[in-house]
């Protein structure tokens, strides 16, 4: 995106590949230019479910737009992180153009844009994607075909790769062991049926107009969640091996620049893992703001309430911030309130897949950061959005902000998950970082 097309200046982009390696030209340009631009505060934003650079930069331009007017005398620079993620085309983003809206086939058929995104995100898997597309189009009635669909999805995403990348998957760890292959791939037909039932309840709350769920709707959701499982793993890799390292290099090149990390969805996981990747002695990160974070609300916990042997994979990492970790959440985010905990339960936490209780899934064990905030971290403060904007935020520790007053638009299955472009949420970033 050309600098003139961005709503703010100075603006830089940082592109990372799936292994966390930064585009060298972009990184070197940032490190060379920022000492010359008089920047005092640098806001670094990582997107979540986007599948191209233009979508990510449109998000950044809209989110950043109110900031110069809110802090007219501040010397702020802006960075947009671009990393290889994707979203399904049937997930509308409020106020963003949806060019294929009239062309999208009804679920569970895989639309051409999503198929193209899968090909871009999982290179070398074209044959598998073709087979998945055929099964979703034909919707055969045999359970064996659902089992075959699950096998193909697992093959697509390579859920548990060999080597150190597996360490970047889990949000909670028992005795230091990373999570195993998700149960959804051990029992794919049952998983498809459960996803279908959850989708039907989201689309017909209270049972009004409730129809017998189509298990192939659930198969489509299984594909979506498996894809996001891979994106979740990738976000941790890019954060720890990529962004954390660059923030350390920036601290050496421009030690007076205060860095403020912001992440949406899996981008929230990315910037959180960047804390784990910071070199020792780096204290330039002054705030972290998580917007509808798509990872476990126990990620920063030293001990889990339901398992004293387990801890969050990022426990204690919030102490690496020379300022607060602020988590904005909304109960209108049905992607994180319903589908995420269901997928999390299928990820190996629980061997049983039969007869799920939707109300129980909304409880504590499988919750997401963006649905009810940081949990089980001592000293965490909780505020409504209006109160957070009136009061001075804590100078350190975790702060939960209920943002449902503005994060409330969007239809199923994602709900308000992407409804984040609000002036109030831009104000939160400024307040968290004490940017004036």
C-alpha positions in Angstrom: 0.0 0.0 0.0 1.4 3.4 -1.0 2.1 5.7 1.9 -0.3 8.3 0.4 -3.2 5.7 0.6 -2.7 5.2 4.4 -4.7 7.5 6.8 -1.6 8.2 9.0 2.0 9.0 8.5 4.8 8.0 9.1 3.7 4.4 8.3 5.8 1.3 7.7 4.9 -2.3 6.9 6.6 -5.3 8.3 6.0 -8.6 6.4 6.8 -12.0 7.9 6.7 -15.4 6.3 5.2 -18.5 8.0 8.5 -19.2 9.8 8.7 -15.7 11.3 11.4 -14.4 8.9 11.0 -10.7 8.2 11.2 -9.1 4.8 14.7 -7.7 5.1 14.1 -4.6 3.0 11.1 -3.5 5.0 12.8 -4.3 8.3 16.0 -2.4 7.4 14.0 0.6 6.1 12.1 0.8 9.4 15.3 0.5 11.5 17.0 3.2 9.3 14.2 5.7 9.1 12.6 5.7 12.5 15.5 7.5 14.2 15.3 10.2 11.6 11.5 10.8 11.8 11.3 12.1 15.4 9.0 9.3 16.5 8.4 9.1 20.2 5.7 6.4 20.3 5.4 3.6 17.7 2.1 1.7 17.4 2.6 -1.8 15.9 -0.6 -3.5 14.8 -0.9 -7.2 13.8 -4.0 -8.4 11.9 -5.9 -11.6 12.5 -8.0 -13.3 9.8 -6.9 -11.6 6.6 -5.7 -13.3 3.4 -4.0 -10.5 1.5 -2.0 -7.3 2.1 -4.7 -5.0 0.8 -7.2 -6.3 3.4 -4.7 -5.9 6.2 -3.7 -2.4 5.3 -7.4 -1.3 4.8 -7.9 -2.4 8.4 -4.9 -0.5 9.6 -5.9 2.6 7.8 -9.4 2.6 9.3 -8.2 1.8 12.8 -5.4 4.3 12.9 -7.5 7.2 11.3 -8.8 8.7 14.5 -5.5 8.7 16.4 -3.9 11.9 15.1 -7.1 13.8 16.1 -7.1 12.2 19.5 -3.4 13.0 20.3 -2.6 16.0 18.0 0.7 16.8 19.7 2.1 13.3 20.1 4.9 12.2 17.8 3.5 8.8 16.7 4.7 6.4 14.1 2.7 3.4 12.8 3.6 -0.1 11.7 1.3 -2.7 10.1 2.4 -6.3 10.5 1.5 -8.5 7.5 1.8 -12.2 8.0 0.4 -15.3 6.1 -3.0 -15.7 7.6 -6.4 -16.1 5.9 -10.1 -15.8 6.6 -13.1 -17.5 4.9 -14.9 -15.2 2.5 -18.3 -15.9 4.1 -17.2 -13.9 7.2 -18.3 -10.3 6.7 -16.3 -7.5 8.3 -18.5 -4.6 9.4 -18.2 -1.5 7.2 -15.7 -3.3 4.8 -16.7 -4.0 1.2 -17.7 -7.6 0.4 -17.2 -7.7 -3.3 -18.4 -11.3 -3.7 -21.4 -11.1 -1.4 -23.9 -11.6 -4.2 -21.9 -14.5 -5.6 -21.3 -16.5 -2.5 -22.9 -20.0 -2.6 -24.8 -21.1 0.4 -22.9 -23.1 3.0 -21.4 -25.7 2.9 -20.2 -25.2 -0.7 -16.6 -23.8 -0.8 -16.7 -20.4 -2.6 -14.0 -19.6 -5.2 -12.3 -16.9 -3.1 -12.0 -19.1 0.0 -10.6 -21.9 -2.2 -8.0 -19.5 -3.7 -7.1 -18.4 -0.1 -6.6 -22.0 0.9 -4.3 -22.6 -2.1 -2.3 -19.5 -1.2 -2.1 -20.4 2.5 -1.3 -24.1 2.1 0.9 -24.3 -1.0 1.4 -27.8 -2.5 -2.0 -29.0 -1.3 -4.0 -28.3 -4.4 -5.1 -32.0 -4.8 -6.3 -32.1 -1.2 -8.2 -28.8 -1.6 -9.9 -30.1 -4.8 -11.1 -33.2 -3.0 -12.4 -31.2 -0.1 -14.2 -28.9 -2.5 -15.8 -31.9 -4.3 -17.1 -33.4 -1.1 -18.6 -30.1 0.2 -20.3 -29.7 -3.2 -21.7 -33.2 -3.4 -22.5 -33.7 0.3 -22.6 -37.5 0.2 -24.8 -39.1 2.8 -22.4 -41.8 4.1 -20.7 -41.3 7.4 -17.5 -42.7 5.9 -17.4 -39.7 3.6 -17.4 -37.4 6.6 -14.6 -39.4 8.1 -12.7 -39.1 4.8 -13.3 -35.3 4.8 -11.7 -35.2 8.3 -8.7 -37.1 7.1 -8.2 -34.7 4.2 -8.6 -31.7 6.4 -5.9 -33.0 8.7 -3.7 -33.7 5.7 -4.2 -30.1 4.6 -3.2 -28.3 7.8 -0.6 -30.8 9.0 -1.8 -30.2 12.6 1.1 -31.6 14.5 4.2 -30.9 12.5 7.5 -32.6 13.6 10.1 -30.5 15.3 10.1 -27.3 17.3 7.1 -25.8 15.6 4.8 -28.0 17.7 5.8 -26.0 20.7 4.0 -23.0 19.2 0.6 -24.6 19.2 -0.8 -24.8 22.8 -2.1 -22.0 24.9 -1.9 -24.0 28.1 0.7 -26.6 29.0 0.6 -29.5 31.4 4.0 -30.2 32.9 5.6 -28.5 29.9 4.1 -30.8 27.2 2.6 -29.3 24.1 -1.0 -30.3 23.2 -1.5 -33.4 21.0 -3.4 -33.9 17.8 -7.0 -32.5 18.2 -9.7 -35.0 18.9 -11.7 -33.5 16.1 -9.5 -35.5 13.7 -9.8 -38.7 15.7 -13.7 -38.5 15.4 -14.3 -36.2 12.4 -17.9 -37.3 11.8 -18.9 -36.6 15.4 -17.1 -33.3 15.2 -19.0 -32.3 12.0 -22.3 -33.1 13.7 -21.4 -31.0 16.8 -20.3 -28.0 14.7 -23.5 -28.3 12.7 -25.6 -28.2 15.8 -23.7 -25.2 17.2 -24.1 -23.3 13.9 -27.8 -24.1 13.9 -28.2 -22.7 17.4 -26.3 -19.5 16.5 -28.5 -19.0 13.4 -31.8 -19.8 15.2 -31.3 -18.7 18.9 -33.9 -20.0 21.2 -34.8 -22.7 18.7 -37.0 -20.5 16.5 -37.1 -21.9 13.0 -34.6 -24.6 14.1 -34.0 -27.2 11.4 -32.3 -30.5 11.5 -28.6 -29.6 11.2 -26.8 -30.6 8.0 -23.6 -32.4 9.0 -21.9 -30.9 5.9 -22.4 -27.5 7.4 -20.4 -28.8 10.3 -17.8 -30.2 7.9 -17.4 -26.7 6.4 -16.9 -25.4 9.9 -14.4 -28.2 10.7 -12.3 -27.0 7.7 -12.5 -23.4 9.0 -11.5 -24.4 12.5 -8.7 -26.6 11.4 -7.4 -23.8 9.2 -7.5 -21.4 12.1 -5.8 -24.0 14.3 -2.9 -23.8 11.8 -3.1 -20.0 11.8 -3.0 -20.0 15.6 0.2 -22.0 15.5 1.6 -19.7 12.9 0.8 -16.6 14.8 2.8 -17.8 17.8 5.8 -18.6 15.5 5.7 -15.2 13.8 5.3 -13.4 17.1 8.2 -15.1 18.9 10.6 -15.7 16.1 9.8 -12.7 14.1 8.2 -9.6 15.7 9.9 -10.1 19.1 13.3 -10.1 17.4 12.5 -7.0 15.3 11.3 -5.1 18.4 14.7 -6.0 20.0 16.5 -4.7 16.9 14.4 -1.5 17.0 15.4 -1.0 20.7 19.0 -1.1 19.6 18.5 1.3 16.6 16.2 3.8 18.4 16.3 3.2 22.2 14.2 6.2 22.9 11.2 5.0 20.9 8.3 3.7 23.1 6.6 0.6 21.4 2.9 -0.2 21.7 1.8 -3.6 20.4 -1.8 -4.1 19.2 -3.3 -7.3 17.9 -6.7 -8.4 16.6 -7.9 -12.1 16.8 -4.8 -14.3 16.1 -2.8 -11.1 15.8 -3.4 -10.7 19.5 -1.7 -14.1 20.0 1.1 -12.9 17.7 1.9 -9.8 19.7 1.6 -11.7 22.9 4.1 -14.3 21.8 6.4 -11.4 20.7 6.9 -10.7 24.4 8.4 -14.2 24.7 10.7 -13.4 21.8 12.1 -10.1 23.2 15.8 -10.2 23.8 16.9 -9.9 27.4 17.2 -6.4 28.7 14.7 -4.9 26.2 12.2 -2.6 28.0 10.8 -0.6 25.2 7.4 -2.2 25.0 5.2 0.2 27.0 1.8 -1.4 26.4 0.0 -4.3 24.7 -3.6 -4.1 23.6 -5.5 -7.2 22.6 -8.6 -6.8 20.5 -10.9 -9.9 20.4 -8.0 -12.1 21.1 -8.5 -15.6 19.6 -6.5 -17.6 22.2 -7.1 -19.1 25.6 -8.0 -16.7 28.4 -5.6 -18.7 30.6 -2.6 -18.0 28.4 -1.0 -15.7 31.0 -2.0 -17.8 34.0 0.6 -19.4 36.3 -1.9 -22.1 37.3 -5.2 -23.2 35.7 -8.2 -23.3 38.1 -9.2 -26.7 36.9 -5.7 -28.2 36.7 -3.0 -27.1 39.1 -0.4 -29.0 37.1 -1.0 -26.8 34.1 -0.1 -23.2 33.3 -0.6 -20.8 30.5 2.0 -20.9 27.8 2.7 -17.2 28.3 2.5 -17.1 32.1 4.5 -14.2 33.5 5.2 -12.7 30.0 3.0 -9.7 30.8 5.7 -8.7 33.2 8.0 -8.0 30.3 5.8 -5.0 29.4 6.9 -1.7 30.9 3.2 -0.9 31.2 -0.2 -2.7 31.1 -1.5 -5.5 29.1 -5.0 -4.5 28.1 -7.6 -7.0 26.9 -10.7 -5.8 25.1 -13.5 -8.3 24.8 -17.2 -8.6 23.9 -19.9 -11.2 24.5 -21.2 -10.4 21.0 -18.3 -12.2 19.5 -20.0 -15.5 18.8 -16.9 -16.8 17.0 -15.1 -16.8 20.3 -18.1 -17.3 22.5 -19.4 -20.5 20.9 -17.3 -21.9 18.1 -13.9 -21.3 19.7 -14.7 -23.2 22.9 -16.2 -26.0 21.0 -13.1 -26.3 18.8 -10.9 -26.0 21.9 -12.8 -28.8 23.6 -12.1 -30.9 20.5 -8.4 -30.0 20.5 -7.6 -32.7 23.1 -8.7 -31.2 26.4 -11.5 -33.7 26.7 -11.8 -37.1 25.2 -15.6 -37.0 25.1 -17.3 -35.6 22.0 -20.8 -36.7 22.8 -23.8 -34.5 23.8 -22.2 -31.1 24.2 -23.8 -28.6 26.4 -23.6 -25.2 24.8 -24.0 -23.4 28.1 -21.2 -25.3 29.7 -19.0 -24.5 26.7 -19.4 -20.8 27.5 -18.0 -21.5 30.9 -14.4 -21.0 32.1 -12.5 -24.0 30.9 -12.3 -23.4 27.1 -12.9 -19.7 27.0 -11.2 -17.2 24.7 -9.4 -14.0 25.6 -11.7 -11.9 23.4 -14.9 -13.3 24.9 -14.4 -12.7 28.6 -10.9 -11.3 29.1 -7.7 -12.4 30.9 -8.4 -15.0 33.6 -6.6 -16.5 36.6 -3.9 -13.8 36.7 -3.6 -12.1 40.1 -4.3 -8.4 40.3 -6.2 -8.2 37.0 -8.5 -5.2 36.9 -11.9 -5.3 35.1 -13.6 -2.2 33.6 -16.4 -1.2 31.3 -15.3 0.6 28.2 -16.8 4.0 29.3 -15.1 3.8 32.7 -11.8 2.8 31.1 -11.9 5.9 28.9 -12.7 8.2 31.8 -10.2 6.8 34.3 -6.5 6.5 34.2 -5.6 2.9 33.3 -3.2 1.0 35.7 0.5 1.5 35.0 1.2 -2.3 34.9 -0.5 -5.6 35.1 -3.5 -7.0 33.2 -6.6 -5.0 32.5 -9.8 -6.4 31.1 -12.1 -3.9 29.3 -15.6 -5.0 28.3 -16.0 -3.4 24.9 -19.4 -4.7 24.1 -20.8 -1.2 24.0 -19.1 -0.8 20.6 -18.1 -4.3 19.5 -21.5 -5.6 18.8 -22.2 -5.9 15.0 -21.9 -8.9 12.8 -23.9 -12.0 11.8 -23.2 -15.8 12.3 -20.9 -17.6 12.6 -18.4 -14.9 13.6 -20.7 -12.3 15.2 -18.9 -9.1 16.2 -15.4 -10.7 16.0 -14.2 -8.2 13.4 -16.1 -5.1 14.6 -13.0 -3.3 16.0 -12.7 -0.1 14.0 -14.0 2.3 16.6 -12.6 5.6 17.9 -13.1 4.3 21.4 -10.8 1.3 20.8 -8.2 3.7 19.3 -8.5 5.7 22.5 -7.8 2.6 24.6 -4.5 2.2 22.8 -3.5 5.7 23.6 -4.6 5.4 27.2 -2.8 2.1 27.7 0.4 3.6 26.4 0.0 7.0 28.1 0.4 8.6 24.7 -0.3 12.3 24.9 
